[in-house]
Amino acid sequence: MIVEETIHLRKSKPVLLAGGIIWALIGVAYSGTGRSQQAYDAAAHTIFEYGELFLFLLVAITYVNTLEERRVFEAMRSRLVSFQLGYKSLFWITGTFAFILSPILDNLTTVLLMGAVVLALGRESAKFVAIACTNVVVAANAGGAFSPFGDITTLMVWQKGKADFFEFFHLFLPSVVNYVVPALFMNFAVPATAPRSQGEEIIRMKPGALTLIALFAATIATAVSFKNFLGLQPALGMMLGLGYLQMLAYVLQVYGRRSDKSDMVLDSFEQIARVEWDTMLFFFGIIFAVGGLGVLGYLTLVSEFLYGDLGATTANVTIGLLSAVVDNIPMMFAVLTMDPSMSLGQWLLITLTTGVGGSLLSIGSAAGVALMGQARGSYTFLTHLKWSWAIGLGYIASIVTHLTINAHLF
């Protein structure tokens, strides 16, 4: 993912190749010793894990695509632009919105949304765009760390049963600290002027948008209820939520055609087709590659060194720092596969560090990489690196906050 923008090789391709080769080697090794059934069972378990994640993300991304189609995000962006606020106010508003939306929409979607707002508002100030984009990435990653829906890593921890849904909210205050500390330092560098009014037209949402938002909230509630009250996989609750969306689309199609209002018609299958398959296949390759390394025993050796020799706290903080260079998804899946014996406090610590550690560098998270592509030339690796020291202080402060206020969980 780090060099994807440079060499134009989609991130799913190398990991699919790696995952396939690893499991081919496992098949050869196990069949040669008469243990083909063990390899089969291990592969079936990995397929099950990916299937859960796939179905969950399929529904979540479809809802986000539909919200975009109903112009919910465009309406929000145009409304913010119309307020004609100063750069400092916009710096805090876009960062705060990123922090609030990320636990619901996920950090990547949130960054792209708020990045569009920043670019629309900062056309006349490259300095504002660079600082505000950095702030949005930090805020979105921090906001995503205290919600199972905020990042793929938190979703995996929740689905593995390492923390209940509401236990993630123990990370709320550490996440706030992680966002606010670097933002306070960056605030002094934000221009004290205001952008000139662009006279942009206010965009309105399409019919059914508010109902769609309510159904998205109901879908999240359904997924949580399936796991907490029924003991079933949350992915099943999400698929029920997809049924909510399908019925809404049917109603809008019927009324839209009867009233001859084209903006009312909604094709839900078209939104499913817009799912980012490169990302979905990337997750497949990562899960199978890391799972294969676990079957071969390499992760056991790593686990013994990290969690045996270094200790859980040091290991979890170190893994968080590594996620600034290596994508946090394989890092978290490797930890879940190693499954070290840890307290709830330690599982929340690794959730926090892998979630916010990627903010240290622009290439450390999918959100940062995506925004570099969206704000090409204005938000770069170097403009983000300029504030890595402040982000690092926020990283340390958030860990200290977690260790202090959640000491009873360790």
C-alpha positions in Angstrom: 0.0 0.0 0.0 3.0 2.3 0.7 4.2 2.3 -3.0 0.8 1.7 -4.6 0.5 5.4 -5.8 4.0 5.2 -7.2 4.2 1.9 -9.1 0.4 1.7 -9.8 0.2 -1.9 -8.6 -3.1 -2.5 -6.8 -2.5 -3.6 -3.2 -4.6 -6.8 -3.6 -2.4 -8.3 -6.3 0.8 -9.1 -4.3 -1.0 -10.2 -1.2 -3.2 -12.6 -3.2 -0.1 -14.1 -4.8 1.6 -14.4 -1.4 -1.4 -16.0 0.3 -1.8 -18.5 -2.5 1.9 -19.5 -2.5 2.0 -19.9 1.3 -1.0 -22.2 1.3 0.3 -24.2 -1.7 3.5 -24.8 0.4 1.4 -25.8 3.4 -0.5 -28.2 1.2 2.7 -29.8 -0.1 4.3 -30.1 3.3 1.2 -31.5 5.1 0.2 -33.9 2.3 3.8 -35.3 2.3 3.4 -36.3 6.0 -0.1 -37.6 5.7 -1.7 -34.6 7.4 -3.8 -33.3 4.6 -7.0 -33.2 6.8 -5.2 -30.8 9.2 -4.3 -28.4 6.4 -7.9 -28.6 5.1 -9.3 -27.8 8.6 -6.9 -24.9 9.0 -7.8 -23.5 5.6 -11.6 -23.9 6.4 -11.1 -22.0 9.6 -9.4 -19.2 7.8 -12.1 -19.1 5.1 -14.7 -18.8 7.9 -12.9 -15.9 9.4 -12.7 -14.1 6.1 -16.3 -14.9 5.3 -17.5 -13.1 8.5 -15.4 -10.0 7.7 -16.4 -10.0 4.1 -20.2 -10.1 4.7 -19.9 -7.4 7.4 -17.9 -5.1 5.2 -20.1 -5.8 2.1 -23.1 -4.4 3.9 -21.3 -1.5 5.6 -19.7 -0.3 2.4 -23.0 -0.7 0.5 -24.7 1.6 3.0 -21.9 4.1 2.6 -22.1 4.0 -1.2 -25.9 4.5 -1.0 -25.5 7.4 1.4 -23.1 8.9 -1.2 -25.7 8.2 -4.0 -28.4 10.0 -2.0 -26.0 13.0 -1.8 -25.8 12.9 2.0 -22.1 13.7 2.1 -22.3 16.3 -0.7 -25.1 18.1 1.3 -22.9 18.1 4.4 -19.9 19.4 2.5 -21.8 22.2 0.8 -23.4 23.3 4.1 -20.0 23.6 5.8 -18.6 25.6 2.9 -21.6 28.0 3.0 -20.9 29.0 6.7 -17.9 31.2 5.5 -15.8 30.5 8.7 -12.2 31.4 9.3 -9.4 28.8 8.7 -8.9 28.2 12.4 -12.6 27.5 13.0 -12.6 25.2 9.9 -9.5 23.4 11.1 -11.3 22.4 14.4 -14.7 21.7 12.7 -13.3 19.4 10.1 -11.1 17.6 12.7 -14.0 17.2 15.1 -16.4 16.0 12.4 -13.7 13.4 11.3 -13.4 12.2 14.9 -17.2 11.9 15.3 -18.0 10.3 12.0 -15.1 7.8 11.9 -16.6 5.5 14.6 -19.7 5.2 12.4 -18.5 5.4 8.8 -15.0 4.0 9.3 -11.8 6.1 9.1 -11.2 5.8 5.4 -14.6 7.0 4.3 -14.5 9.8 6.8 -11.1 11.0 5.6 -12.3 11.1 2.0 -15.4 13.0 3.0 -13.7 15.6 5.2 -10.7 15.8 2.8 -13.2 17.0 0.1 -14.4 19.7 2.5 -10.9 20.8 3.3 -9.9 21.0 -0.4 -13.1 23.0 -1.2 -12.4 25.4 1.6 -8.7 25.8 1.2 -8.4 26.5 -2.5 -6.5 29.7 -1.7 -4.3 28.4 1.0 -2.0 25.4 0.4 -0.7 25.8 4.0 -4.2 25.3 5.4 -4.8 22.3 3.2 -1.6 20.6 4.3 -2.2 21.1 8.1 -6.0 20.4 7.9 -5.5 17.2 6.0 -2.9 16.0 8.5 -5.4 16.9 11.3 -8.2 15.0 9.6 -6.1 11.8 9.2 -5.1 11.9 12.9 -8.7 12.7 14.0 -10.3 9.9 11.9 -7.8 7.3 13.0 -8.3 8.3 16.6 -12.1 8.3 16.3 -12.0 4.9 14.7 -10.0 3.4 17.6 -12.8 3.3 20.1 -15.6 1.8 18.0 -15.9 -1.7 16.4 -17.1 0.0 13.2 -14.3 2.6 13.1 -11.5 0.5 11.6 -11.0 -3.0 10.3 -8.7 -3.7 13.2 -11.3 -2.9 15.8 -13.9 -4.9 13.9 -11.6 -7.9 13.9 -11.0 -7.6 17.7 -14.8 -7.4 18.3 -15.6 -10.3 16.0 -12.9 -12.4 17.8 -14.7 -11.7 21.1 -11.6 -10.1 22.7 -13.8 -7.1 23.8 -17.5 -6.6 24.0 -19.1 -3.8 21.9 -19.5 -1.3 24.8 -16.0 -2.2 26.3 -14.4 -0.4 23.3 -15.7 2.9 24.8 -13.1 2.6 27.5 -10.8 3.9 24.7 -12.9 7.1 24.2 -10.9 9.4 26.4 -7.5 8.1 25.2 -8.7 8.6 21.6 -9.7 12.1 22.4 -6.3 12.8 23.8 -4.6 11.3 20.7 -6.5 13.7 18.5 -6.4 16.8 20.7 -2.7 16.9 21.7 -1.3 17.2 18.1 -4.2 19.4 17.1 -3.4 21.9 19.8 0.2 22.3 18.4 -1.0 22.4 14.7 -3.5 25.0 15.6 -0.8 27.7 16.0 0.3 27.1 12.4 -3.1 27.5 10.9 -3.6 30.8 9.0 -5.6 33.4 10.9 -7.4 34.5 7.8 -10.6 33.3 6.2 -11.3 31.9 2.7 -13.2 34.1 0.3 -16.8 33.1 -0.4 -17.0 31.0 -3.6 -20.8 31.4 -3.9 -21.3 27.6 -4.1 -24.8 26.4 -4.4 -26.3 24.5 -1.5 -26.8 20.8 -2.4 -29.8 19.0 -1.1 -30.1 15.3 -0.3 -32.2 13.0 -2.5 -35.6 11.6 -1.3 -35.2 8.8 1.2 -31.9 10.0 2.6 -33.0 10.6 6.1 -34.8 7.2 6.2 -31.6 5.6 4.9 -29.6 7.2 7.7 -32.1 5.8 10.2 -31.9 2.3 8.6 -28.0 2.4 8.8 -28.3 3.1 12.5 -30.8 0.3 12.8 -28.5 -2.0 11.0 -25.6 -1.3 13.4 -28.0 -1.9 16.3 -29.1 -5.1 14.7 -25.5 -6.4 14.3 -24.7 -5.5 17.9 -27.9 -7.2 19.2 -27.2 -10.4 17.2 -23.8 -10.7 18.9 -24.7 -9.5 22.4 -28.2 -10.9 22.9 -28.4 -13.8 20.5 -24.9 -15.1 20.5 -24.7 -15.0 16.7 -22.2 -13.5 14.3 -22.7 -9.8 13.9 -22.3 -10.3 10.1 -25.8 -12.0 10.2 -27.2 -8.9 11.7 -25.6 -6.8 9.0 -27.1 -9.0 6.3 -30.5 -8.4 7.9 -29.7 -4.7 7.7 -29.0 -5.2 4.0 -32.6 -6.4 3.8 -33.7 -3.1 5.3 -31.9 -1.3 2.5 -33.3 -3.5 -0.2 -36.9 -2.9 0.9 -36.3 0.9 1.0 -34.9 0.8 -2.5 -38.0 -1.1 -3.6 -40.3 1.5 -2.1 -38.4 4.4 -3.6 -38.4 2.7 -7.0 -42.2 2.2 -6.9 -43.0 5.7 -5.8 -40.3 7.2 -8.1 -41.7 5.6 -11.2 -45.3 6.4 -10.3 -44.5 10.0 -9.7 -42.0 10.2 -12.6 -39.3 11.5 -10.2 -35.9 10.1 -11.4 -34.0 11.3 -8.3 -36.2 9.2 -6.1 -35.4 5.9 -7.8 -32.7 3.9 -6.0 -31.0 0.7 -7.4 -29.5 -1.1 -4.4 -27.7 -3.7 -6.5 -25.9 -0.9 -8.3 -24.6 0.2 -4.9 -23.5 -3.3 -4.1 -21.6 -3.4 -7.4 -19.7 -0.3 -6.4 -18.0 -2.0 -3.5 -14.2 -1.6 -3.7 -13.2 -5.1 -4.6 -9.5 -4.3 -4.5 -9.9 -3.7 -0.8 -12.0 -6.8 -0.2 -9.4 -9.0 -2.0 -6.6 -7.3 -0.1 -8.2 -8.4 3.1 -8.5 -11.9 1.7 -4.8 -12.0 0.8 -3.7 -10.6 4.1 -5.8 -13.0 6.2 -4.7 -16.0 4.3 -1.0 -15.0 4.2 -0.9 -14.3 7.9 -3.0 -17.3 8.7 -0.7 -19.5 6.7 2.4 -18.1 8.6 0.5 -19.1 11.8 0.0 -22.6 10.6 3.7 -22.9 9.7 4.6 -21.8 13.2 6.3 -18.5 12.5 3.8 -16.5 14.5 4.4 -18.7 17.5 8.1 -17.7 17.5 7.2 -14.1 17.1 4.7 -14.3 19.9 7.2 -15.9 22.3 9.6 -13.1 21.7 7.2 -10.2 21.8 4.8 -11.3 24.6 7.1 -13.6 26.4 10.5 -11.8 26.4 9.4 -8.1 26.0 6.1 -8.3 27.9 2.6 -7.4 26.7 2.7 -3.6 27.2 6.0 -3.1 25.4 5.0 -5.5 22.7 1.7 -3.7 22.1 3.3 -0.3 22.0 6.0 -1.5 19.6 3.4 -3.1 17.3 1.6 0.2 17.2 4.7 2.0 16.1 5.4 -0.7 13.4 1.9 -0.1 12.1 3.1 3.4 10.9 5.3 1.6 8.4 3.5 -1.8 7.9 -0.3 -1.7 7.4 -2.2 -2.1 10.7 -4.5 -4.8 9.4 -1.8 -7.6 9.0 -0.3 -6.5 12.3 -3.6 -6.9 14.1 -4.5 -10.1 12.4 -1.1 -11.5 13.3 -1.7 -10.7 17.0 -5.2 -12.3 16.9 -3.7 -15.4 15.2 -0.9 -15.6 17.9 -3.7 -15.1 20.5 -1.4 -14.3 23.4 -3.0 -14.5 26.9 -3.8 -10.9 27.8 -6.2 -9.0 30.0 -9.0 -6.8 28.5 -6.8 -3.8 29.2 -4.0 -5.2 27.0 -6.4 -6.1 24.2 -7.7 -2.6 24.3 -4.2 -1.2 24.3 -3.2 -3.1 21.1 -6.5 -1.9 19.6 -5.6 1.7 20.4 -1.9 1.5 19.3 -2.6 -0.2 16.0 -5.5 2.2 15.3 -3.6 5.4 16.0 0.0 4.4 15.4 -0.6 4.6 11.7 -1.1 8.4 12.1 2.6 8.9 12.7 3.3 8.8 9.0 1.0 9.5 6.0 1.7 6.1 4.6 0.8 4.4 8.0 -2.9 4.1 7.3 -5.3 3.6 4.4 -6.8 6.9 5.3 -3.5 8.8 4.9 -2.6 7.0 1.6 -6.1 7.7 0.2 -6.0 11.4 1.1 -2.5 11.8 -0.4 -4.1 10.7 -3.7 -7.1 12.9 -3.3 -5.1 16.0 -2.3 -2.2 15.3 -4.6 0.5 17.9 -4.3 -1.1 19.7 -1.3 -1.0 16.9 1.3 2.2 14.8 1.0 4.5 12.5 3.0 6.7 15.4 3.9 3.9 17.8 4.9 2.6 15.1 7.3 6.1 14.2 8.5 6.6 17.8 9.6 4.0 17.1 12.4 5.1 13.6 13.3 6.7 14.9 16.5 3.3 16.3 17.7 1.5 13.2 16.6 4.0 11.1 18.5 3.3 13.1 21.6 -0.4 12.4 21.1 0.5 8.7 20.7 2.4 8.6 24.0 -0.2 10.7 25.8 -3.1 8.4 24.7 -1.2 5.3 25.9 -0.5 7.0 29.3 -4.1 8.0 29.5 -5.3 4.4 28.8 -2.8 2.9 31.3 -4.0 5.4 34.0 -7.8 5.6 33.7 -8.2 2.0 32.7 -5.7 0.5 35.1 -8.5 -1.7 36.6 -8.8 -3.6 33.3 -5.2 -4.8 33.4 
